[in-house]
Amino acid sequence: MSSTTDLDWFKSSYSSAQGDSCVEVAVTDQAVHVRDSKDVTRPHFAVGRDGWAHFVRYAAHG
């Protein structure tokens, strides 16, 4: 697994200018890594790409 310093993190385009209540994601061949954009020093978690795709589809309909 890549270290967090080696990942290219992206913030949601829906994030407000204040940067509140947002997550950042970094995509690798194996997984999608997710972290809190307000405190990037906290641990992040990773989910498989298929799991992430299912989550995004669910969130889009909900």
WOCORUR-V210391 format. One record per backbone hydrogen bond with DSSP energy under -1.0 kcal/mol. NH is the residue of the N-H (numbers start at 1). CO is the residue of the C=O. If there is no record, write none. Layout:
nh: {NH:NH}
co: {CO:CO}
This chain:
nh: {6:10:12:15:19:24:25:26:28:32:33:34:35:37:42:45:47:52:53:54:55:56:57:58:59:60}
co: {3:25:23:12:16:35:10:33:31:47:26:45:24:22:39:34:32:48:49:50:51:52:53:54:55:56}
